[in-house]
Each structure stands twice: as structure tokens, then as C-alpha cells.
Amino acid sequence: MVPFPAQGHLNQMLQLSCYISSYGIPVHYAGSAVFNHQARLRVNSLNPTDVDKINFHDLPVKPFASPPPVPNPSKKFPTHLQPAWDAAMSMAGPLGELMRSLSVKHRRVIVIHDPLIGSVVKDVAAIPNAESYGFICLSAYCQLKFVLERMGKVCPIPRLRELPPIASLISEEIAYFIGLQDEGTGLRSGDIINTCREIEGTFLEILEVTGDMKTWAIGPLVPVKSESRHPIFKWLDKQAPRSVIFVSFGTTTTLTDDEVSVIAEGLERSRHKFIWVLREADKANVFDGEPRRVELPEGFKERVGERGVVMREWAPQPEILAHPSTAGFMSHCGWNSCNESIKMGVPMAAWPMHSDQPINAVLVTETLKVALPVRKWLAETGEVVTAQMVEDVVRRLIASEDGQDVRKRAEELAAVVRGATEEGGASELEMNAFIAHIKRQ
């Protein structure tokens, strides 16, 4: 397993590692020491016993800078993480040695890599009993747009065609970096994708035909550990069912001072209960010093009192979403967060920031209809979110007819998704088929 060194990708790859390990297959998770440690420290909902079965390999990489996120950024893409991604390219040699050493001991070596780091697995071509597969950490909806744009083809989905090009949602540096991965990604024998056909079947079918690549839809990978007892649950347990809005914008978003003020005012004015995870975006090395403490408006905590909790540390997001008191989720719409919200049946308030998030936001608001937009994604006009917008979407999500419709749809879709991932479900059958494929004689 070769993950891309960013939290959302590390997390999904570790979930997949534990899933494959459950079939009795030895799994080796390869990355730099910093990112392996980060993946293990931030295990979300996975059983520690399952994680202990994974063989972690700390590969040497070139030293990399770890600058802090830009405060009050004009563009949301986390360019400050680029040094770590560039340094990860130096894993190619050590990873090749690891693959060759495993190929001597085993009948076949299966290399599953994030396409964003595909170039480091290029030695797989020189190992006779090795083969590689991509693990897509994006929605099929977004992956389809990305693939078609790179191929220069017209997208057959009108709404997807109307959305801003992927290049406008990322940095020039990462766009160039992605281009460097073609050599390694071109060697793969198929793709695994963290979604299920019940919710993205149409897009998966087009993707398979367009890319001429076998795809196994084995998700969503969202384990939930019932025994988690983070202190936040003492507060949650006291709240009424479906009464709390959970607010979190992931690990790569730096909110501006104005956005913090807008969220705070909107939550305060809504009069609804909330949990707000307010953290600085990750540095490239999350262990390199203390992150900047994001300041709240003066008097905010005193005014909201026991009605709201502001969390500054890592939050057990899947378990919070699974709690019966959670009514909604204001999110940046990273694919991890979308999958977790969908599987838990929690309606979303969509406020995308960069990369795949605007595409996912359209998927969950317009196609799946399990979310309300905080505001439409209008990259051209740069519409600014106001406190009134935040207040309105919280009120609509928790206590309006619109919110009830979205909640009903979210609960219906959750039942479908859970069925797909349980024994005999479509996603579980596709995982069985993938395992049978790689274990073939």
C-alpha cells in the first residue's frame, strides 16, 4: 500500500489496508516515518487490533520544509504542503527495494498506490511477479471529470461539464506534480475506488469505458468503533436526538479571520446546538511545533455557553456523525467526509473550499440530494459567505421542511449504502471479486 502523504488519503489507504488484511493477506503500508506515524495516530474508528496487523515500512525520503499555512489565504488550496509531496518522490528507490524483497518471499506482490503518487511504484514493471492497482480516493463523479479533462474529451454529463475545470481548483504546482505520475499510473492493471455502484453507478460505467480500465467499487470504507469514549460524547449524550450541528472543514482548510467570525456569528444567531472543530490546517509535518491557535470573536464562548462546543484537537468525526444527537454536518465536502455523512444518514450543509470539494458538493446537493448548499459554488463571482447564510442553512437543515426532505433522503441513502457494504452487498461482492482476482493461480 503506497498512500499519498495527505491526511484524507492516508486515512482511506489505512482503512483499505485493514479491509484487505481481514482476508488473511499480509499487508505492507509504505511511506515516510512522519506520515506513517500520522496515519496511525489519527486512526478514525478502526479497531486497533486490525491496525496492529499491518506491516508499516518507514521509507527514507529527502528532508522537506514544513512551513505554516498562509493566514487569511486568498486561495484555499494548501500550497504549503507541496514540499512534502515533492519529497515523497524520493521514495521510488527504497520502495523498489521493498517490492523486490517481498517478491522473493511471495508468489505475487500486489502494489496498491494512490494515483497522485504513482511514479514511485514504477519499478513494478521490472518485477515479474508484481502488479499494480490504483486506489481512487475521490468520488467517481469527480474522477470522471478529472480523467476526461486530462484526456481532452467532452464530458457526457451536462452538469459536470458546466462545473469549473479541475485546474482552476488546484495549484499550478500540484497540476505539474500530477503530470509527473503518468509513468507509474500507466502500469496499473485496474482501479479500486472508494464508492459504491448504488450511488455512483452511472459515473462508474462511463469511467470504465472512458479509461478502458477494470474498476472495483468497494466503498464507502467507513468503519465505526462503538467503544470510543472521547470526552465530547459526555456532552453529546446529554443532547436531544437530532439537535446538534457538527461543523468541520477538514485538515487542509485554513479559515480566514472573516470566515471564523462569520461562522461564529451564524452559529450564535441560529440558536441551535453545535460542535465546531476549529483547527489550523495541517503543516506538511504535523509534528513540527504547535499549530497557530485560531482566535474566536471576543465573548463568543460566554454568549453561547453550554449550547456549543469548540474543539481544538483531533475529533472522532465518524463517531460524532453516528451519534443520535447529531442532526447535520457543515462540511468542506472532502470525499472522506461525504462518505461518512452518507453512510451515517446525516444531511450536510455544503461549503466546499478547493480541489475535488466543489465537485463533490454538487454531487451531494444536486444529484444525491442529501445536502443543502451554504452557497452555490461560484468561482467566477467569488460570492462571500455571510453570517446570515450560515444561520439560514443551519436553521433549514435542522428545523425546516427542506431540511426534513434532505434528512429523509439521507436516511434512505444510508440504508442503501449500508446494504452495499454488508455481507452479500454489492460493494462487499466487488471486494471479494478483487481478492479472488489477485489470488488467482
C-alpha positions as CSV (number, residue, x, y, z in Angstrom):
1,M,0.0,0.0,0.0
2,V,1.5,3.3,-1.1
3,P,-0.6,6.3,0.1
4,F,-0.3,9.9,-1.0
5,P,1.0,12.0,2.0
6,A,-2.1,13.9,2.9
7,Q,-4.5,13.1,5.8
8,G,-7.6,12.2,3.7
9,H,-5.5,9.8,1.5
10,L,-3.6,8.3,4.4
11,N,-6.8,7.6,6.2
12,Q,-8.6,5.9,3.3
13,M,-5.5,3.8,2.4
14,L,-5.2,2.6,6.0
15,Q,-8.9,1.6,6.0
16,L,-8.4,-0.3,2.8
17,S,-5.3,-2.0,4.3
18,C,-7.3,-3.3,7.3
19,Y,-10.0,-4.5,4.9
20,I,-7.6,-6.5,2.7
21,S,-5.8,-7.8,5.8
22,S,-9.2,-9.3,7.0
23,Y,-8.9,-11.7,4.1
24,G,-5.8,-13.2,5.6
25,I,-3.4,-11.4,3.2
26,P,-0.2,-9.8,4.6
27,V,-0.4,-6.1,4.0
28,H,2.6,-3.7,3.9
29,Y,1.9,0.1,4.3
30,A,4.9,2.0,2.9
31,G,5.6,5.7,3.4
32,S,7.9,8.1,5.2
33,A,8.2,7.8,9.0
34,V,6.3,11.1,9.6
35,F,3.3,10.1,7.5
36,N,3.1,6.5,8.8
37,H,3.1,7.9,12.3
38,Q,0.4,10.5,11.3
39,A,-1.8,7.7,9.8
40,R,-1.5,5.6,13.0
41,L,-2.0,8.5,15.4
42,R,-5.2,9.6,13.6
43,V,-6.8,6.3,13.2
44,N,-10.5,7.0,12.8
45,S,-12.8,4.3,14.0
46,L,-10.6,1.4,13.0
47,N,-10.1,-1.4,15.5
48,P,-6.5,-1.1,17.0
49,T,-6.1,-4.9,16.7
50,D,-6.7,-4.6,13.0
51,V,-4.2,-1.8,12.6
52,D,-1.6,-3.8,14.5
53,K,-1.8,-6.5,11.8
54,I,-0.5,-4.1,9.2
55,N,3.3,-4.1,8.5
56,F,4.4,-0.4,8.4
57,H,7.6,0.4,6.5
58,D,9.2,3.7,7.2
59,L,11.0,4.6,3.9
60,P,13.7,7.2,3.8
61,V,12.7,10.4,1.9
62,K,14.5,13.7,1.3
63,P,14.2,16.3,4.0
64,F,11.3,18.7,3.3
65,A,10.3,22.1,4.6
66,S,7.2,22.4,6.7
67,P,6.0,26.0,6.6
68,P,2.8,27.0,8.4
69,P,-0.4,27.6,6.4
70,V,-0.8,31.1,5.0
71,P,-3.1,33.0,7.4
72,N,-6.0,34.7,5.6
73,P,-5.3,33.0,2.3
74,S,-6.8,34.4,-0.9
75,K,-6.8,30.9,-2.4
76,K,-7.8,27.9,-0.4
77,F,-5.5,25.2,-2.0
78,P,-2.9,24.2,0.6
79,T,0.3,25.0,-1.4
80,H,2.3,24.9,1.9
81,L,2.1,21.1,1.7
82,Q,3.8,20.8,-1.7
83,P,7.4,20.3,-0.2
84,A,6.2,17.0,1.4
85,W,4.7,15.8,-1.8
86,D,7.8,16.6,-3.8
87,A,9.9,14.8,-1.2
88,A,7.8,11.7,-1.4
89,M,9.0,11.2,-5.0
90,S,12.4,10.2,-3.4
91,M,10.7,7.0,-2.1
92,A,10.9,5.4,-5.5
93,G,14.3,3.7,-4.9
94,P,13.6,2.4,-1.4
95,L,10.1,1.3,-2.4
96,G,11.6,-0.7,-5.3
97,E,13.9,-2.5,-2.9
98,L,11.0,-3.3,-0.7
99,M,8.9,-4.7,-3.6
100,R,11.8,-6.8,-4.8
101,S,12.5,-8.2,-1.3
102,L,8.8,-9.2,-1.0
103,S,8.7,-10.7,-4.5
104,V,11.3,-13.3,-3.5
105,K,9.2,-14.4,-0.5
106,H,5.8,-14.4,-2.0
107,R,4.1,-15.9,-5.1
108,R,2.7,-12.5,-6.1
109,V,3.2,-8.9,-4.9
110,I,0.2,-6.6,-5.3
111,V,1.1,-2.9,-5.2
112,I,-1.9,-0.6,-4.5
113,H,-1.0,3.0,-4.8
114,D,-2.6,6.4,-4.8
115,P,-2.5,7.7,-8.4
116,L,-1.3,11.0,-7.1
117,I,2.0,9.2,-6.1
118,G,2.1,6.7,-9.0
119,S,5.6,7.4,-10.2
120,V,7.2,5.9,-7.1
121,V,5.9,2.4,-8.0
122,K,7.5,2.4,-11.5
123,D,9.9,-0.5,-10.5
124,V,6.8,-2.8,-10.5
125,A,7.4,-3.2,-14.3
126,A,10.7,-4.9,-13.7
127,I,9.4,-7.4,-11.2
128,P,7.9,-10.5,-13.0
129,N,5.5,-11.5,-10.2
130,A,4.3,-8.0,-9.3
131,E,1.3,-6.0,-10.5
132,S,-0.1,-2.6,-9.5
133,Y,-3.5,-1.1,-9.0
134,G,-4.7,2.4,-8.3
135,F,-6.8,3.3,-5.3
136,I,-9.0,6.3,-6.1
137,C,-9.8,8.4,-3.0
138,L,-12.2,10.6,-5.0
139,S,-15.8,10.3,-5.9
140,A,-16.5,8.6,-9.3
141,Y,-18.2,11.9,-10.2
142,C,-15.1,13.9,-9.7
143,Q,-12.7,11.2,-11.0
144,L,-14.7,11.2,-14.3
145,K,-14.4,14.9,-14.7
146,F,-10.7,14.7,-13.9
147,V,-10.0,11.9,-16.4
148,L,-12.0,13.4,-19.2
149,E,-10.3,16.8,-18.8
150,R,-6.8,15.2,-18.9
151,M,-7.8,13.3,-22.0
152,G,-9.2,16.4,-23.6
153,K,-12.6,14.7,-24.1
154,V,-16.1,16.2,-23.7
155,C,-17.9,15.0,-20.6
156,P,-21.3,13.4,-21.4
157,I,-22.8,14.6,-18.1
158,P,-24.1,18.1,-18.8
159,R,-24.0,19.4,-15.2
160,L,-20.5,18.0,-14.7
161,R,-19.4,19.7,-17.9
162,E,-20.7,23.1,-16.6
163,L,-18.6,23.0,-13.5
164,P,-15.2,24.8,-13.3
165,P,-12.2,22.8,-14.7
166,I,-10.2,20.9,-12.1
167,A,-7.2,23.0,-13.0
168,S,-9.0,26.1,-11.6
169,L,-9.5,24.3,-8.2
170,I,-5.9,23.3,-7.6
171,S,-2.4,25.0,-7.7
172,E,-0.2,25.1,-10.8
173,E,2.4,23.2,-8.7
174,I,0.2,20.2,-7.9
175,A,-1.1,20.2,-11.5
176,Y,2.6,19.8,-12.7
177,F,3.2,17.2,-10.0
178,I,0.2,15.1,-11.1
179,G,1.6,15.1,-14.6
180,L,4.9,13.5,-13.3
181,Q,2.9,10.5,-12.1
182,D,1.9,9.2,-15.6
183,E,4.8,6.8,-15.9
184,G,3.8,4.8,-12.8
185,T,0.0,5.1,-13.1
186,G,0.2,3.9,-16.7
187,L,1.4,0.5,-15.4
188,R,-1.6,-0.3,-13.3
189,S,-3.9,-3.3,-14.0
190,G,-7.1,-1.7,-12.7
191,D,-8.5,0.6,-10.1
192,I,-10.2,0.3,-6.7
193,I,-12.5,3.2,-5.9
194,N,-13.9,4.2,-2.5
195,T,-17.6,4.4,-3.5
196,C,-20.4,2.1,-4.4
197,R,-22.4,1.4,-7.6
198,E,-25.7,2.1,-5.8
199,I,-24.9,5.8,-5.6
200,E,-22.4,6.4,-8.5
201,G,-23.2,3.5,-10.9
202,T,-23.8,5.8,-13.9
203,F,-20.5,7.6,-13.4
204,L,-18.5,4.4,-12.8
205,E,-19.8,2.9,-16.0
206,I,-18.7,5.9,-18.1
207,L,-15.4,6.0,-16.2
208,E,-14.7,2.3,-17.0
209,V,-15.5,2.8,-20.7
210,T,-13.5,6.0,-21.0
211,G,-10.4,4.8,-19.2
212,D,-10.6,1.2,-20.5
213,M,-9.8,0.1,-17.0
214,K,-11.4,-2.5,-14.8
215,T,-12.7,-0.8,-11.7
216,W,-13.8,-2.4,-8.4
217,A,-16.2,-0.1,-6.3
218,I,-15.7,-1.4,-2.8
219,G,-16.8,1.5,-0.6
220,P,-17.6,3.5,1.2
221,L,-14.9,2.5,3.7
222,V,-16.3,3.9,6.9
223,P,-15.7,1.7,10.0
224,V,-17.2,2.9,13.2
225,K,-16.0,1.8,16.6
226,S,-18.8,1.8,19.2
227,E,-16.5,1.8,22.2
228,S,-14.9,5.2,21.5
229,R,-15.3,7.4,24.6
230,H,-13.8,10.8,23.7
231,P,-14.8,13.5,26.2
232,I,-17.1,15.1,23.6
233,F,-19.5,12.2,24.0
234,K,-20.3,13.2,27.6
235,W,-21.7,16.4,26.2
236,L,-23.4,14.8,23.2
237,D,-25.1,12.2,25.3
238,K,-27.0,15.0,27.1
239,Q,-28.4,16.5,24.0
240,A,-31.8,15.7,22.4
241,P,-31.9,13.5,19.3
242,R,-31.1,15.3,16.0
243,S,-30.4,18.6,17.7
244,V,-26.7,19.3,17.1
245,I,-25.0,20.6,14.0
246,F,-21.4,19.4,13.6
247,V,-19.1,21.8,11.8
248,S,-15.7,20.8,10.5
249,F,-13.7,21.7,7.4
250,G,-11.0,19.0,7.3
251,T,-7.3,19.1,7.6
252,T,-6.3,21.2,4.6
253,T,-8.5,24.3,5.0
254,T,-7.3,27.5,6.6
255,L,-10.3,29.7,7.5
256,T,-9.7,33.4,7.2
257,D,-10.4,35.6,10.2
258,D,-13.5,36.9,8.5
259,E,-14.8,33.3,7.9
260,V,-14.2,32.4,11.5
261,S,-16.3,35.5,12.5
262,V,-19.0,34.6,10.0
263,I,-19.3,31.0,11.2
264,A,-19.3,32.1,14.9
265,E,-22.0,34.7,14.3
266,G,-24.1,32.4,12.2
267,L,-24.0,29.6,14.8
268,E,-24.7,32.0,17.6
269,R,-27.7,33.5,15.8
270,S,-29.1,30.2,14.8
271,R,-29.8,29.3,18.4
272,H,-29.1,25.7,17.6
273,K,-26.6,23.5,19.4
274,F,-23.3,22.8,17.7
275,I,-19.9,21.2,17.8
276,W,-17.3,23.2,15.9
277,V,-13.9,21.7,15.1
278,L,-11.7,24.8,14.8
279,R,-8.2,23.9,13.9
280,E,-5.4,25.4,11.7
281,A,-4.8,23.4,8.5
282,D,-2.1,20.7,8.8
283,K,1.5,21.5,8.3
284,A,3.5,19.2,6.0
285,N,4.9,17.7,9.2
286,V,2.1,17.7,11.7
287,F,4.6,17.0,14.5
288,D,6.7,20.1,13.7
289,G,5.7,22.5,16.5
290,E,2.3,23.7,17.8
291,P,-0.2,24.9,15.2
292,R,-1.4,28.5,15.3
293,R,-4.5,28.9,17.6
294,V,-7.3,30.3,15.6
295,E,-8.9,33.1,17.6
296,L,-12.7,33.3,18.2
297,P,-14.6,36.6,18.4
298,E,-14.5,38.2,21.8
299,G,-17.2,36.9,24.1
300,F,-18.4,34.2,21.8
301,K,-17.8,31.3,24.2
302,E,-19.6,33.2,27.0
303,R,-22.6,34.1,24.9
304,V,-23.2,30.5,23.5
305,G,-22.4,28.9,26.9
306,E,-23.3,25.2,27.1
307,R,-25.2,25.4,23.8
308,G,-22.0,24.9,21.8
309,V,-18.6,23.2,22.0
310,V,-15.5,24.4,20.1
311,M,-13.0,21.5,19.7
312,R,-9.3,22.4,19.1
313,E,-7.9,18.9,18.9
314,W,-8.4,15.9,16.5
315,A,-12.1,14.9,16.5
316,P,-13.5,11.4,16.2
317,Q,-15.7,12.5,13.2
318,P,-17.3,9.2,12.2
319,E,-18.4,8.5,15.7
320,I,-19.8,12.1,16.1
321,L,-21.7,11.7,12.9
322,A,-23.0,8.3,14.1
323,H,-24.3,9.7,17.4
324,P,-28.2,10.0,17.6
325,S,-27.9,13.7,18.7
326,T,-26.2,14.8,15.5
327,A,-28.6,16.5,13.2
328,G,-26.4,17.8,10.4
329,F,-22.9,18.3,9.2
330,M,-21.5,21.6,7.8
331,S,-18.6,20.4,5.7
332,H,-16.0,21.2,3.1
333,C,-17.2,18.1,1.2
334,G,-13.9,16.2,1.1
335,W,-14.7,12.7,-0.1
336,N,-14.0,11.1,3.3
337,S,-16.5,13.5,5.0
338,C,-19.1,12.9,2.3
339,N,-18.8,9.1,2.6
340,E,-19.0,9.3,6.4
341,S,-22.0,11.6,6.3
342,I,-23.8,9.5,3.7
343,K,-23.2,6.2,5.5
344,M,-24.5,7.7,8.8
345,G,-27.5,9.2,7.2
346,V,-26.6,12.7,8.3
347,P,-27.7,15.6,6.0
348,M,-25.0,18.1,5.0
349,A,-24.5,21.8,4.7
350,A,-22.0,22.0,1.8
351,W,-19.3,24.7,1.9
352,P,-16.5,23.5,-0.5
353,M,-13.1,25.1,-0.5
354,H,-10.8,23.6,-3.1
355,S,-9.7,20.5,-5.2
356,D,-12.4,17.9,-5.5
357,Q,-14.6,19.5,-2.9
358,P,-16.7,21.8,-5.2
359,I,-17.4,18.8,-7.5
360,N,-18.4,16.7,-4.5
361,A,-20.6,19.5,-3.2
362,V,-22.6,19.4,-6.5
363,L,-22.9,15.7,-6.3
364,V,-24.3,15.7,-2.7
365,T,-26.6,18.7,-3.2
366,E,-28.0,18.2,-6.7
367,T,-27.6,14.6,-7.7
368,L,-27.8,12.7,-4.4
369,K,-29.9,15.4,-2.7
370,V,-28.5,14.7,0.8
371,A,-27.2,18.2,1.3
372,L,-28.1,21.9,1.3
373,P,-25.6,24.4,-0.1
374,V,-24.3,27.1,2.2
375,R,-23.9,29.0,-1.0
376,K,-23.6,28.0,-4.7
377,W,-20.1,27.3,-5.9
378,L,-19.5,30.5,-8.0
379,A,-15.7,30.6,-8.6
380,E,-16.1,33.4,-11.1
381,T,-18.0,35.8,-8.9
382,G,-16.3,34.8,-5.6
383,E,-19.5,35.1,-3.6
384,V,-18.7,35.6,0.1
385,V,-20.4,33.6,2.7
386,T,-22.2,35.8,5.3
387,A,-23.3,35.1,8.8
388,Q,-26.9,35.2,7.5
389,M,-26.1,32.3,5.1
390,V,-24.6,30.2,7.9
391,E,-27.6,30.9,10.2
392,D,-30.1,30.2,7.4
393,V,-28.5,26.9,6.4
394,V,-28.3,25.7,10.0
395,R,-31.9,26.5,10.6
396,R,-33.1,25.0,7.3
397,L,-31.1,21.8,7.9
398,I,-32.4,21.2,11.5
399,A,-35.8,22.8,11.6
400,S,-37.4,23.3,8.1
401,E,-39.4,21.3,5.6
402,D,-36.4,21.5,3.2
403,G,-34.2,20.0,6.0
404,Q,-36.7,17.2,6.6
405,D,-36.7,16.3,2.9
406,V,-32.9,16.2,2.8
407,R,-32.8,14.2,6.1
408,K,-35.3,11.7,4.7
409,R,-33.2,11.3,1.6
410,A,-30.0,10.9,3.6
411,E,-31.5,8.2,5.8
412,E,-32.8,6.3,2.7
413,L,-29.4,6.6,1.0
414,A,-27.7,5.5,4.2
415,A,-29.8,2.3,4.2
416,V,-28.8,1.6,0.6
417,V,-25.1,2.2,1.3
418,R,-25.0,0.1,4.4
419,G,-26.6,-2.7,2.5
420,A,-24.0,-2.4,-0.2
421,T,-21.1,-2.8,2.3
422,E,-22.6,-5.6,4.4
423,E,-22.3,-9.3,3.7
424,G,-23.7,-10.1,0.3
425,G,-24.0,-6.4,-0.7
426,A,-22.7,-5.1,-4.0
427,S,-19.5,-3.4,-2.6
428,E,-18.6,-6.4,-0.5
429,L,-19.1,-8.7,-3.5
430,E,-16.8,-6.4,-5.6
431,M,-14.2,-6.6,-2.9
432,N,-14.5,-10.4,-2.9
433,A,-14.0,-10.3,-6.7
434,F,-10.9,-8.2,-6.3
435,I,-9.4,-10.5,-3.8
436,A,-10.2,-13.5,-6.0
437,H,-8.6,-11.7,-8.9
438,I,-5.3,-11.0,-7.1
439,K,-5.2,-14.5,-5.6
440,R,-5.7,-16.2,-8.9
441,Q,-3.4,-19.1,-9.8
